[in-house]
Amino acid sequence: MRAKELAEKLSKERDDFNYRYIDIHAEGITKADLEKTVGKPVETVPQIFVDQKHIGGCTDFEAWAKENLNLFA
């Protein structure tokens, strides 16, 4: 499942989850900007943040959702 689709699904199904999608190209955010925010090299997008904490890419987000939101249980 793609990260944005998962975020939309969680947002619709849960009262405790909201998300904001940021198009880095439209916002003029460069890879260097993203790496500075994340604090390490970024190889893929999207990069997911939850409550301003960096989670990682799509696979990391799916794992986070499974662990923290009992997703796929």
CHARMM internal coordinates of N, CA and C (Angstrom, degrees):
IC EDIT
DIST 1 N 1 CA 1.4492
DIST 1 CA 1 C 1.5286
ANGL 1 N 1 CA 1 C 108.35
DIST 1 C 2 N 1.2780
ANGL 1 CA 1 C 2 N 116.36
DIHE 1 N 1 CA 1 C 2 N 133.58
DIST 2 N 2 CA 1.4576
ANGL 1 C 2 N 2 CA 121.38
DIHE 1 CA 1 C 2 N 2 CA -179.97
DIST 2 CA 2 C 1.5280
ANGL 2 N 2 CA 2 C 109.93
DIHE 1 C 2 N 2 CA 2 C -70.35
DIST 2 C 3 N 1.3174
ANGL 2 CA 2 C 3 N 116.77
DIHE 2 N 2 CA 2 C 3 N 153.34
DIST 3 N 3 CA 1.4624
ANGL 2 C 3 N 3 CA 122.35
DIHE 2 CA 2 C 3 N 3 CA -175.16
DIST 3 CA 3 C 1.5299
ANGL 3 N 3 CA 3 C 112.64
DIHE 2 C 3 N 3 CA 3 C -60.57
DIST 3 C 4 N 1.3230
ANGL 3 CA 3 C 4 N 117.48
DIHE 3 N 3 CA 3 C 4 N -45.31
DIST 4 N 4 CA 1.4670
ANGL 3 C 4 N 4 CA 119.60
DIHE 3 CA 3 C 4 N 4 CA -178.59
DIST 4 CA 4 C 1.5217
ANGL 4 N 4 CA 4 C 110.54
DIHE 3 C 4 N 4 CA 4 C -66.39
DIST 4 C 5 N 1.3265
ANGL 4 CA 4 C 5 N 117.35
DIHE 4 N 4 CA 4 C 5 N -40.12
DIST 5 N 5 CA 1.4630
ANGL 4 C 5 N 5 CA 120.93
DIHE 4 CA 4 C 5 N 5 CA 177.90
DIST 5 CA 5 C 1.5239
ANGL 5 N 5 CA 5 C 110.65
DIHE 4 C 5 N 5 CA 5 C -62.99
DIST 5 C 6 N 1.3308
ANGL 5 CA 5 C 6 N 116.94
DIHE 5 N 5 CA 5 C 6 N -41.93
DIST 6 N 6 CA 1.4559
ANGL 5 C 6 N 6 CA 121.03
DIHE 5 CA 5 C 6 N 6 CA 178.28
DIST 6 CA 6 C 1.5243
ANGL 6 N 6 CA 6 C 110.29
DIHE 5 C 6 N 6 CA 6 C -64.04
DIST 6 C 7 N 1.3256
ANGL 6 CA 6 C 7 N 117.66
DIHE 6 N 6 CA 6 C 7 N -43.64
DIST 7 N 7 CA 1.4622
ANGL 6 C 7 N 7 CA 121.37
DIHE 6 CA 6 C 7 N 7 CA 179.03
DIST 7 CA 7 C 1.5242
ANGL 7 N 7 CA 7 C 110.78
DIHE 6 C 7 N 7 CA 7 C -62.19
DIST 7 C 8 N 1.3357
ANGL 7 CA 7 C 8 N 117.66
DIHE 7 N 7 CA 7 C 8 N -41.93
DIST 8 N 8 CA 1.4642
ANGL 7 C 8 N 8 CA 121.10
DIHE 7 CA 7 C 8 N 8 CA 177.54
DIST 8 CA 8 C 1.5235
ANGL 8 N 8 CA 8 C 110.98
DIHE 7 C 8 N 8 CA 8 C -63.14
DIST 8 C 9 N 1.3240
ANGL 8 CA 8 C 9 N 116.73
DIHE 8 N 8 CA 8 C 9 N -43.15
DIST 9 N 9 CA 1.4632
ANGL 8 C 9 N 9 CA 122.06
DIHE 8 CA 8 C 9 N 9 CA 179.02
DIST 9 CA 9 C 1.5273
ANGL 9 N 9 CA 9 C 110.55
DIHE 8 C 9 N 9 CA 9 C -61.05
DIST 9 C 10 N 1.3279
ANGL 9 CA 9 C 10 N 116.42
DIHE 9 N 9 CA 9 C 10 N -48.04
DIST 10 N 10 CA 1.4610
ANGL 9 C 10 N 10 CA 120.51
DIHE 9 CA 9 C 10 N 10 CA 179.91
DIST 10 CA 10 C 1.5191
ANGL 10 N 10 CA 10 C 111.50
DIHE 9 C 10 N 10 CA 10 C -63.17
DIST 10 C 11 N 1.3249
ANGL 10 CA 10 C 11 N 116.81
DIHE 10 N 10 CA 10 C 11 N -40.06
DIST 11 N 11 CA 1.4568
ANGL 10 C 11 N 11 CA 121.55
DIHE 10 CA 10 C 11 N 11 CA -179.63
DIST 11 CA 11 C 1.5264
ANGL 11 N 11 CA 11 C 111.50
DIHE 10 C 11 N 11 CA 11 C -63.79
DIST 11 C 12 N 1.3262
ANGL 11 CA 11 C 12 N 117.15
DIHE 11 N 11 CA 11 C 12 N -38.16
DIST 12 N 12 CA 1.4689
ANGL 11 C 12 N 12 CA 121.44
DIHE 11 CA 11 C 12 N 12 CA 179.57
DIST 12 CA 12 C 1.5207
ANGL 12 N 12 CA 12 C 112.26
DIHE 11 C 12 N 12 CA 12 C -74.25
DIST 12 C 13 N 1.3306
ANGL 12 CA 12 C 13 N 116.75
DIHE 12 N 12 CA 12 C 13 N -34.70
DIST 13 N 13 CA 1.4628
ANGL 12 C 13 N 13 CA 121.13
DIHE 12 CA 12 C 13 N 13 CA -173.03
DIST 13 CA 13 C 1.5210
ANGL 13 N 13 CA 13 C 114.26
DIHE 12 C 13 N 13 CA 13 C -91.96
DIST 13 C 14 N 1.3224
ANGL 13 CA 13 C 14 N 117.21
DIHE 13 N 13 CA 13 C 14 N -16.95
DIST 14 N 14 CA 1.4654
ANGL 13 C 14 N 14 CA 119.44
DIHE 13 CA 13 C 14 N 14 CA -173.43
DIST 14 CA 14 C 1.5218
ANGL 14 N 14 CA 14 C 110.84
DIHE 13 C 14 N 14 CA 14 C -127.07
DIST 14 C 15 N 1.3259
ANGL 14 CA 14 C 15 N 115.90
DIHE 14 N 14 CA 14 C 15 N 139.94
DIST 15 N 15 CA 1.4593
ANGL 14 C 15 N 15 CA 120.68
DIHE 14 CA 14 C 15 N 15 CA 175.56
DIST 15 CA 15 C 1.5231
ANGL 15 N 15 CA 15 C 111.76
DIHE 14 C 15 N 15 CA 15 C -79.41
DIST 15 C 16 N 1.3352
ANGL 15 CA 15 C 16 N 116.66
DIHE 15 N 15 CA 15 C 16 N -18.13
DIST 16 N 16 CA 1.4599
ANGL 15 C 16 N 16 CA 120.93
DIHE 15 CA 15 C 16 N 16 CA -175.03
DIST 16 CA 16 C 1.5268
ANGL 16 N 16 CA 16 C 113.05
DIHE 15 C 16 N 16 CA 16 C -99.74
DIST 16 C 17 N 1.3333
ANGL 16 CA 16 C 17 N 117.34
DIHE 16 N 16 CA 16 C 17 N 16.25
DIST 17 N 17 CA 1.4602
ANGL 16 C 17 N 17 CA 119.66
DIHE 16 CA 16 C 17 N 17 CA -179.01
DIST 17 CA 17 C 1.5204
ANGL 17 N 17 CA 17 C 110.12
DIHE 16 C 17 N 17 CA 17 C -137.35
DIST 17 C 18 N 1.3259
ANGL 17 CA 17 C 18 N 115.73
DIHE 17 N 17 CA 17 C 18 N 124.23
DIST 18 N 18 CA 1.4604
ANGL 17 C 18 N 18 CA 122.97
DIHE 17 CA 17 C 18 N 18 CA 172.91
DIST 18 CA 18 C 1.5182
ANGL 18 N 18 CA 18 C 107.09
DIHE 17 C 18 N 18 CA 18 C -132.17
DIST 18 C 19 N 1.3145
ANGL 18 CA 18 C 19 N 116.18
DIHE 18 N 18 CA 18 C 19 N 157.23
DIST 19 N 19 CA 1.4626
ANGL 18 C 19 N 19 CA 118.58
DIHE 18 CA 18 C 19 N 19 CA 177.80
DIST 19 CA 19 C 1.5122
ANGL 19 N 19 CA 19 C 110.35
DIHE 18 C 19 N 19 CA 19 C -142.82
DIST 19 C 20 N 1.3254
ANGL 19 CA 19 C 20 N 114.08
DIHE 19 N 19 CA 19 C 20 N 160.61
DIST 20 N 20 CA 1.4609
ANGL 19 C 20 N 20 CA 121.84
DIHE 19 CA 19 C 20 N 20 CA 175.32
DIST 20 CA 20 C 1.5143
ANGL 20 N 20 CA 20 C 106.73
DIHE 19 C 20 N 20 CA 20 C -132.21
DIST 20 C 21 N 1.3183
ANGL 20 CA 20 C 21 N 116.13
DIHE 20 N 20 CA 20 C 21 N 123.13
DIST 21 N 21 CA 1.4613
ANGL 20 C 21 N 21 CA 122.27
DIHE 20 CA 20 C 21 N 21 CA 178.78
DIST 21 CA 21 C 1.5211
ANGL 21 N 21 CA 21 C 108.36
DIHE 20 C 21 N 21 CA 21 C -90.17
DIST 21 C 22 N 1.3187
ANGL 21 CA 21 C 22 N 116.29
DIHE 21 N 21 CA 21 C 22 N 131.28
DIST 22 N 22 CA 1.4584
ANGL 21 C 22 N 22 CA 121.31
DIHE 21 CA 21 C 22 N 22 CA 176.63
DIST 22 CA 22 C 1.5193
ANGL 22 N 22 CA 22 C 108.17
DIHE 21 C 22 N 22 CA 22 C -120.44
DIST 22 C 23 N 1.3229
ANGL 22 CA 22 C 23 N 115.99
DIHE 22 N 22 CA 22 C 23 N 119.03
DIST 23 N 23 CA 1.4630
ANGL 22 C 23 N 23 CA 122.06
DIHE 22 CA 22 C 23 N 23 CA 176.17
DIST 23 CA 23 C 1.5249
ANGL 23 N 23 CA 23 C 107.08
DIHE 22 C 23 N 23 CA 23 C -82.17
DIST 23 C 24 N 1.3361
ANGL 23 CA 23 C 24 N 116.38
DIHE 23 N 23 CA 23 C 24 N 106.49
DIST 24 N 24 CA 1.4629
ANGL 23 C 24 N 24 CA 119.39
DIHE 23 CA 23 C 24 N 24 CA -174.08
DIST 24 CA 24 C 1.5261
ANGL 24 N 24 CA 24 C 112.62
DIHE 23 C 24 N 24 CA 24 C -63.37
DIST 24 C 25 N 1.3166
ANGL 24 CA 24 C 25 N 117.08
DIHE 24 N 24 CA 24 C 25 N -30.88
DIST 25 N 25 CA 1.4684
ANGL 24 C 25 N 25 CA 119.70
DIHE 24 CA 24 C 25 N 25 CA 178.99
DIST 25 CA 25 C 1.5210
ANGL 25 N 25 CA 25 C 110.35
DIHE 24 C 25 N 25 CA 25 C -70.60
DIST 25 C 26 N 1.3266
ANGL 25 CA 25 C 26 N 117.37
DIHE 25 N 25 CA 25 C 26 N -45.39
DIST 26 N 26 CA 1.4630
ANGL 25 C 26 N 26 CA 121.54
DIHE 25 CA 25 C 26 N 26 CA 179.75
DIST 26 CA 26 C 1.5288
ANGL 26 N 26 CA 26 C 111.40
DIHE 25 C 26 N 26 CA 26 C -65.56
DIST 26 C 27 N 1.3232
ANGL 26 CA 26 C 27 N 116.47
DIHE 26 N 26 CA 26 C 27 N -32.28
DIST 27 N 27 CA 1.4650
ANGL 26 C 27 N 27 CA 121.40
DIHE 26 CA 26 C 27 N 27 CA -178.95
DIST 27 CA 27 C 1.5243
ANGL 27 N 27 CA 27 C 112.61
DIHE 26 C 27 N 27 CA 27 C -86.46
DIST 27 C 28 N 1.3325
ANGL 27 CA 27 C 28 N 116.86
DIHE 27 N 27 CA 27 C 28 N -5.67
DIST 28 N 28 CA 1.4610
ANGL 27 C 28 N 28 CA 120.54
DIHE 27 CA 27 C 28 N 28 CA 179.61
DIST 28 CA 28 C 1.5224
ANGL 28 N 28 CA 28 C 113.49
DIHE 27 C 28 N 28 CA 28 C 73.26
DIST 28 C 29 N 1.3314
ANGL 28 CA 28 C 29 N 116.60
DIHE 28 N 28 CA 28 C 29 N 26.43
DIST 29 N 29 CA 1.4631
ANGL 28 C 29 N 29 CA 121.64
DIHE 28 CA 28 C 29 N 29 CA 179.24
DIST 29 CA 29 C 1.5242
ANGL 29 N 29 CA 29 C 108.33
DIHE 28 C 29 N 29 CA 29 C -88.42
DIST 29 C 30 N 1.3150
ANGL 29 CA 29 C 30 N 116.18
DIHE 29 N 29 CA 29 C 30 N 125.15
DIST 30 N 30 CA 1.4607
ANGL 29 C 30 N 30 CA 120.69
DIHE 29 CA 29 C 30 N 30 CA -178.91
DIST 30 CA 30 C 1.5276
ANGL 30 N 30 CA 30 C 110.52
DIHE 29 C 30 N 30 CA 30 C -91.30
DIST 30 C 31 N 1.3247
ANGL 30 CA 30 C 31 N 115.27
DIHE 30 N 30 CA 30 C 31 N 167.92
DIST 31 N 31 CA 1.4618
ANGL 30 C 31 N 31 CA 120.58
DIHE 30 CA 30 C 31 N 31 CA 175.60
DIST 31 CA 31 C 1.5271
ANGL 31 N 31 CA 31 C 109.61
DIHE 30 C 31 N 31 CA 31 C -59.65
DIST 31 C 32 N 1.3201
ANGL 31 CA 31 C 32 N 117.03
DIHE 31 N 31 CA 31 C 32 N -39.95
DIST 32 N 32 CA 1.4712
ANGL 31 C 32 N 32 CA 121.34
DIHE 31 CA 31 C 32 N 32 CA 178.53
DIST 32 CA 32 C 1.5302
ANGL 32 N 32 CA 32 C 110.90
DIHE 31 C 32 N 32 CA 32 C -62.85
DIST 32 C 33 N 1.3361
ANGL 32 CA 32 C 33 N 116.88
DIHE 32 N 32 CA 32 C 33 N -40.37
DIST 33 N 33 CA 1.4688
ANGL 32 C 33 N 33 CA 120.72
DIHE 32 CA 32 C 33 N 33 CA 176.84
DIST 33 CA 33 C 1.5243
ANGL 33 N 33 CA 33 C 110.54
DIHE 32 C 33 N 33 CA 33 C -61.17
DIST 33 C 34 N 1.3216
ANGL 33 CA 33 C 34 N 115.71
DIHE 33 N 33 CA 33 C 34 N -45.35
DIST 34 N 34 CA 1.4578
ANGL 33 C 34 N 34 CA 121.14
DIHE 33 CA 33 C 34 N 34 CA -179.29
DIST 34 CA 34 C 1.5253
ANGL 34 N 34 CA 34 C 110.67
DIHE 33 C 34 N 34 CA 34 C -64.21
DIST 34 C 35 N 1.3229
ANGL 34 CA 34 C 35 N 116.92
DIHE 34 N 34 CA 34 C 35 N -42.84
DIST 35 N 35 CA 1.4640
ANGL 34 C 35 N 35 CA 120.99
DIHE 34 CA 34 C 35 N 35 CA 178.78
DIST 35 CA 35 C 1.5265
ANGL 35 N 35 CA 35 C 111.26
DIHE 34 C 35 N 35 CA 35 C -62.85
DIST 35 C 36 N 1.3218
ANGL 35 CA 35 C 36 N 116.65
DIHE 35 N 35 CA 35 C 36 N -36.95
DIST 36 N 36 CA 1.4669
ANGL 35 C 36 N 36 CA 120.19
DIHE 35 CA 35 C 36 N 36 CA 178.01
DIST 36 CA 36 C 1.5284
ANGL 36 N 36 CA 36 C 110.20
DIHE 35 C 36 N 36 CA 36 C -65.70
DIST 36 C 37 N 1.3148
ANGL 36 CA 36 C 37 N 117.02
DIHE 36 N 36 CA 36 C 37 N -41.73
DIST 37 N 37 CA 1.4623
ANGL 36 C 37 N 37 CA 121.59
DIHE 36 CA 36 C 37 N 37 CA 178.93
DIST 37 CA 37 C 1.5219
ANGL 37 N 37 CA 37 C 111.30
DIHE 36 C 37 N 37 CA 37 C -66.08
DIST 37 C 38 N 1.3289
ANGL 37 CA 37 C 38 N 116.45
DIHE 37 N 37 CA 37 C 38 N -44.45
DIST 38 N 38 CA 1.4641
ANGL 37 C 38 N 38 CA 122.30
DIHE 37 CA 37 C 38 N 38 CA -177.66
DIST 38 CA 38 C 1.5278
ANGL 38 N 38 CA 38 C 111.02
DIHE 37 C 38 N 38 CA 38 C -73.18
DIST 38 C 39 N 1.3204
ANGL 38 CA 38 C 39 N 116.30
DIHE 38 N 38 CA 38 C 39 N -34.68
DIST 39 N 39 CA 1.4561
ANGL 38 C 39 N 39 CA 120.47
DIHE 38 CA 38 C 39 N 39 CA -179.78
DIST 39 CA 39 C 1.5143
ANGL 39 N 39 CA 39 C 114.26
DIHE 38 C 39 N 39 CA 39 C 90.63
DIST 39 C 40 N 1.3321
ANGL 39 CA 39 C 40 N 116.22
DIHE 39 N 39 CA 39 C 40 N 12.62
DIST 40 N 40 CA 1.4692
ANGL 39 C 40 N 40 CA 120.59
DIHE 39 CA 39 C 40 N 40 CA 177.45
DIST 40 CA 40 C 1.5232
ANGL 40 N 40 CA 40 C 108.29
DIHE 39 C 40 N 40 CA 40 C -160.65
DIST 40 C 41 N 1.3308
ANGL 40 CA 40 C 41 N 117.77
DIHE 40 N 40 CA 40 C 41 N 166.52
DIST 41 N 41 CA 1.4693
ANGL 40 C 41 N 41 CA 119.92
DIHE 40 CA 40 C 41 N 41 CA 178.64
DIST 41 CA 41 C 1.5306
ANGL 41 N 41 CA 41 C 111.87
DIHE 40 C 41 N 41 CA 41 C -59.47
DIST 41 C 42 N 1.3168
ANGL 41 CA 41 C 42 N 115.17
DIHE 41 N 41 CA 41 C 42 N 141.43
DIST 42 N 42 CA 1.4608
ANGL 41 C 42 N 42 CA 122.01
DIHE 41 CA 41 C 42 N 42 CA 179.75
DIST 42 CA 42 C 1.5189
ANGL 42 N 42 CA 42 C 108.25
DIHE 41 C 42 N 42 CA 42 C -113.39
DIST 42 C 43 N 1.3106
ANGL 42 CA 42 C 43 N 116.68
DIHE 42 N 42 CA 42 C 43 N 123.59
DIST 43 N 43 CA 1.4629
ANGL 42 C 43 N 43 CA 121.42
DIHE 42 CA 42 C 43 N 43 CA -179.85
DIST 43 CA 43 C 1.5233
ANGL 43 N 43 CA 43 C 112.41
DIHE 42 C 43 N 43 CA 43 C -101.32
DIST 43 C 44 N 1.3305
ANGL 43 CA 43 C 44 N 117.11
DIHE 43 N 43 CA 43 C 44 N -28.38
DIST 44 N 44 CA 1.4633
ANGL 43 C 44 N 44 CA 120.32
DIHE 43 CA 43 C 44 N 44 CA -175.25
DIST 44 CA 44 C 1.5195
ANGL 44 N 44 CA 44 C 110.72
DIHE 43 C 44 N 44 CA 44 C -131.70
DIST 44 C 45 N 1.3005
ANGL 44 CA 44 C 45 N 115.07
DIHE 44 N 44 CA 44 C 45 N 158.84
DIST 45 N 45 CA 1.4568
ANGL 44 C 45 N 45 CA 122.04
DIHE 44 CA 44 C 45 N 45 CA 168.25
DIST 45 CA 45 C 1.5189
ANGL 45 N 45 CA 45 C 106.34
DIHE 44 C 45 N 45 CA 45 C -124.73
DIST 45 C 46 N 1.2887
ANGL 45 CA 45 C 46 N 118.37
DIHE 45 N 45 CA 45 C 46 N 147.88
DIST 46 N 46 CA 1.4600
ANGL 45 C 46 N 46 CA 126.56
DIHE 45 CA 45 C 46 N 46 CA 8.70
DIST 46 CA 46 C 1.5162
ANGL 46 N 46 CA 46 C 112.45
DIHE 45 C 46 N 46 CA 46 C -80.82
DIST 46 C 47 N 1.3117
ANGL 46 CA 46 C 47 N 114.23
DIHE 46 N 46 CA 46 C 47 N 163.11
DIST 47 N 47 CA 1.4564
ANGL 46 C 47 N 47 CA 122.24
DIHE 46 CA 46 C 47 N 47 CA 168.54
DIST 47 CA 47 C 1.5259
ANGL 47 N 47 CA 47 C 105.59
DIHE 46 C 47 N 47 CA 47 C -112.84
DIST 47 C 48 N 1.3129
ANGL 47 CA 47 C 48 N 115.96
DIHE 47 N 47 CA 47 C 48 N 128.11
DIST 48 N 48 CA 1.4593
ANGL 47 C 48 N 48 CA 122.00
DIHE 47 CA 47 C 48 N 48 CA -171.64
DIST 48 CA 48 C 1.5225
ANGL 48 N 48 CA 48 C 110.18
DIHE 47 C 48 N 48 CA 48 C -102.77
DIST 48 C 49 N 1.3278
ANGL 48 CA 48 C 49 N 114.85
DIHE 48 N 48 CA 48 C 49 N 135.99
DIST 49 N 49 CA 1.4586
ANGL 48 C 49 N 49 CA 122.60
DIHE 48 CA 48 C 49 N 49 CA 174.00
DIST 49 CA 49 C 1.5228
ANGL 49 N 49 CA 49 C 107.58
DIHE 48 C 49 N 49 CA 49 C -122.83
DIST 49 C 50 N 1.3251
ANGL 49 CA 49 C 50 N 116.75
DIHE 49 N 49 CA 49 C 50 N 137.59
DIST 50 N 50 CA 1.4606
ANGL 49 C 50 N 50 CA 122.03
DIHE 49 CA 49 C 50 N 50 CA 174.69
DIST 50 CA 50 C 1.5190
ANGL 50 N 50 CA 50 C 106.60
DIHE 49 C 50 N 50 CA 50 C -123.35
DIST 50 C 51 N 1.3337
ANGL 50 CA 50 C 51 N 115.70
DIHE 50 N 50 CA 50 C 51 N 122.28
DIST 51 N 51 CA 1.4687
ANGL 50 C 51 N 51 CA 120.86
DIHE 50 CA 50 C 51 N 51 CA -175.84
DIST 51 CA 51 C 1.5243
ANGL 51 N 51 CA 51 C 110.71
DIHE 50 C 51 N 51 CA 51 C 49.98
DIST 51 C 52 N 1.3071
ANGL 51 CA 51 C 52 N 116.32
DIHE 51 N 51 CA 51 C 52 N 44.15
DIST 52 N 52 CA 1.4630
ANGL 51 C 52 N 52 CA 126.31
DIHE 51 CA 51 C 52 N 52 CA 178.07
DIST 52 CA 52 C 1.5267
ANGL 52 N 52 CA 52 C 113.40
DIHE 51 C 52 N 52 CA 52 C 66.78
DIST 52 C 53 N 1.3287
ANGL 52 CA 52 C 53 N 118.01
DIHE 52 N 52 CA 52 C 53 N 10.94
DIST 53 N 53 CA 1.4681
ANGL 52 C 53 N 53 CA 122.21
DIHE 52 CA 52 C 53 N 53 CA 176.02
DIST 53 CA 53 C 1.5235
ANGL 53 N 53 CA 53 C 108.35
DIHE 52 C 53 N 53 CA 53 C -100.94
DIST 53 C 54 N 1.3260
ANGL 53 CA 53 C 54 N 116.81
DIHE 53 N 53 CA 53 C 54 N 130.02
DIST 54 N 54 CA 1.4551
ANGL 53 C 54 N 54 CA 121.02
DIHE 53 CA 53 C 54 N 54 CA -179.21
DIST 54 CA 54 C 1.5214
ANGL 54 N 54 CA 54 C 110.03
DIHE 53 C 54 N 54 CA 54 C -71.06
DIST 54 C 55 N 1.3403
ANGL 54 CA 54 C 55 N 116.02
DIHE 54 N 54 CA 54 C 55 N 125.38
DIST 55 N 55 CA 1.4632
ANGL 54 C 55 N 55 CA 122.45
DIHE 54 CA 54 C 55 N 55 CA 178.61
DIST 55 CA 55 C 1.5206
ANGL 55 N 55 CA 55 C 110.21
DIHE 54 C 55 N 55 CA 55 C -97.20
DIST 55 C 56 N 1.3214
ANGL 55 CA 55 C 56 N 117.43
DIHE 55 N 55 CA 55 C 56 N -44.32
DIST 56 N 56 CA 1.4601
ANGL 55 C 56 N 56 CA 122.48
DIHE 55 CA 55 C 56 N 56 CA -178.67
DIST 56 CA 56 C 1.5111
ANGL 56 N 56 CA 56 C 110.35
DIHE 55 C 56 N 56 CA 56 C 133.07
DIST 56 C 57 N 1.3251
ANGL 56 CA 56 C 57 N 116.04
DIHE 56 N 56 CA 56 C 57 N -149.78
DIST 57 N 57 CA 1.4572
ANGL 56 C 57 N 57 CA 121.63
DIHE 56 CA 56 C 57 N 57 CA -179.68
DIST 57 CA 57 C 1.5206
ANGL 57 N 57 CA 57 C 112.11
DIHE 56 C 57 N 57 CA 57 C -87.24
DIST 57 C 58 N 1.3157
ANGL 57 CA 57 C 58 N 115.82
DIHE 57 N 57 CA 57 C 58 N -165.60
DIST 58 N 58 CA 1.4634
ANGL 57 C 58 N 58 CA 122.27
DIHE 57 CA 57 C 58 N 58 CA -176.03
DIST 58 CA 58 C 1.5293
ANGL 58 N 58 CA 58 C 112.07
DIHE 57 C 58 N 58 CA 58 C -59.71
DIST 58 C 59 N 1.3153
ANGL 58 CA 58 C 59 N 117.81
DIHE 58 N 58 CA 58 C 59 N -47.17
DIST 59 N 59 CA 1.4660
ANGL 58 C 59 N 59 CA 121.11
DIHE 58 CA 58 C 59 N 59 CA -179.80
DIST 59 CA 59 C 1.5235
ANGL 59 N 59 CA 59 C 110.75
DIHE 58 C 59 N 59 CA 59 C -61.96
DIST 59 C 60 N 1.3290
ANGL 59 CA 59 C 60 N 116.44
DIHE 59 N 59 CA 59 C 60 N -40.34
DIST 60 N 60 CA 1.4668
ANGL 59 C 60 N 60 CA 120.87
DIHE 59 CA 59 C 60 N 60 CA 177.57
DIST 60 CA 60 C 1.5288
ANGL 60 N 60 CA 60 C 110.66
DIHE 59 C 60 N 60 CA 60 C -64.57
DIST 60 C 61 N 1.3347
ANGL 60 CA 60 C 61 N 116.58
DIHE 60 N 60 CA 60 C 61 N -39.77
DIST 61 N 61 CA 1.4653
ANGL 60 C 61 N 61 CA 121.40
DIHE 60 CA 60 C 61 N 61 CA 179.02
DIST 61 CA 61 C 1.5235
ANGL 61 N 61 CA 61 C 110.59
DIHE 60 C 61 N 61 CA 61 C -64.39
DIST 61 C 62 N 1.3217
ANGL 61 CA 61 C 62 N 117.23
DIHE 61 N 61 CA 61 C 62 N -43.22
DIST 62 N 62 CA 1.4646
ANGL 61 C 62 N 62 CA 120.48
DIHE 61 CA 61 C 62 N 62 CA 177.53
DIST 62 CA 62 C 1.5244
ANGL 62 N 62 CA 62 C 110.58
DIHE 61 C 62 N 62 CA 62 C -60.53
DIST 62 C 63 N 1.3318
ANGL 62 CA 62 C 63 N 117.17
DIHE 62 N 62 CA 62 C 63 N -43.23
DIST 63 N 63 CA 1.4680
ANGL 62 C 63 N 63 CA 121.14
DIHE 62 CA 62 C 63 N 63 CA 178.71
DIST 63 CA 63 C 1.5270
ANGL 63 N 63 CA 63 C 110.55
DIHE 62 C 63 N 63 CA 63 C -64.93
DIST 63 C 64 N 1.3291
ANGL 63 CA 63 C 64 N 117.00
DIHE 63 N 63 CA 63 C 64 N -41.30
DIST 64 N 64 CA 1.4626
ANGL 63 C 64 N 64 CA 121.19
DIHE 63 CA 63 C 64 N 64 CA 178.29
DIST 64 CA 64 C 1.5247
ANGL 64 N 64 CA 64 C 110.22
DIHE 63 C 64 N 64 CA 64 C -61.68
DIST 64 C 65 N 1.3309
ANGL 64 CA 64 C 65 N 116.87
DIHE 64 N 64 CA 64 C 65 N -45.74
DIST 65 N 65 CA 1.4656
ANGL 64 C 65 N 65 CA 120.97
DIHE 64 CA 64 C 65 N 65 CA -179.65
DIST 65 CA 65 C 1.5236
ANGL 65 N 65 CA 65 C 110.80
DIHE 64 C 65 N 65 CA 65 C -62.47
DIST 65 C 66 N 1.3135
ANGL 65 CA 65 C 66 N 116.51
DIHE 65 N 65 CA 65 C 66 N -41.54
DIST 66 N 66 CA 1.4654
ANGL 65 C 66 N 66 CA 120.62
DIHE 65 CA 65 C 66 N 66 CA 179.44
DIST 66 CA 66 C 1.5250
ANGL 66 N 66 CA 66 C 110.41
DIHE 65 C 66 N 66 CA 66 C -62.25
DIST 66 C 67 N 1.3152
ANGL 66 CA 66 C 67 N 116.39
DIHE 66 N 66 CA 66 C 67 N -44.55
DIST 67 N 67 CA 1.4682
ANGL 66 C 67 N 67 CA 121.00
DIHE 66 CA 66 C 67 N 67 CA -177.14
DIST 67 CA 67 C 1.5243
ANGL 67 N 67 CA 67 C 112.81
DIHE 66 C 67 N 67 CA 67 C -74.07
DIST 67 C 68 N 1.3310
ANGL 67 CA 67 C 68 N 117.03
DIHE 67 N 67 CA 67 C 68 N -42.12
DIST 68 N 68 CA 1.4609
ANGL 67 C 68 N 68 CA 120.86
DIHE 67 CA 67 C 68 N 68 CA -171.83
DIST 68 CA 68 C 1.5180
ANGL 68 N 68 CA 68 C 114.94
DIHE 67 C 68 N 68 CA 68 C -95.46
DIST 68 C 69 N 1.3166
ANGL 68 CA 68 C 69 N 117.11
DIHE 68 N 68 CA 68 C 69 N -22.07
DIST 69 N 69 CA 1.4624
ANGL 68 C 69 N 69 CA 120.25
DIHE 68 CA 68 C 69 N 69 CA -176.40
DIST 69 CA 69 C 1.5210
ANGL 69 N 69 CA 69 C 112.45
DIHE 68 C 69 N 69 CA 69 C -120.16
DIST 69 C 70 N 1.3248
ANGL 69 CA 69 C 70 N 116.41
DIHE 69 N 69 CA 69 C 70 N 10.45
DIST 70 N 70 CA 1.4699
ANGL 69 C 70 N 70 CA 121.95
DIHE 69 CA 69 C 70 N 70 CA -178.86
DIST 70 CA 70 C 1.5209
ANGL 70 N 70 CA 70 C 111.95
DIHE 69 C 70 N 70 CA 70 C 55.42
DIST 70 C 71 N 1.3137
ANGL 70 CA 70 C 71 N 116.13
DIHE 70 N 70 CA 70 C 71 N 35.44
DIST 71 N 71 CA 1.4573
ANGL 70 C 71 N 71 CA 121.31
DIHE 70 CA 70 C 71 N 71 CA 179.15
DIST 71 CA 71 C 1.5171
ANGL 71 N 71 CA 71 C 109.74
DIHE 70 C 71 N 71 CA 71 C -74.03
DIST 71 C 72 N 1.2974
ANGL 71 CA 71 C 72 N 116.56
DIHE 71 N 71 CA 71 C 72 N 143.53
DIST 72 N 72 CA 1.4639
ANGL 71 C 72 N 72 CA 124.74
DIHE 71 CA 71 C 72 N 72 CA 179.21
DIST 72 CA 72 C 1.5245
ANGL 72 N 72 CA 72 C 112.21
DIHE 71 C 72 N 72 CA 72 C 67.52
DIST 72 C 73 N 1.3161
ANGL 72 CA 72 C 73 N 117.60
DIHE 72 N 72 CA 72 C 73 N 11.67
DIST 73 N 73 CA 1.4764
ANGL 72 C 73 N 73 CA 119.81
DIHE 72 CA 72 C 73 N 73 CA -178.16
DIST 73 CA 73 C 1.5134
ANGL 73 N 73 CA 73 C 110.89
DIHE 72 C 73 N 73 CA 73 C -79.72
END
COOR INIT
IC SEED 1 N 1 CA 1 C
IC BUILD
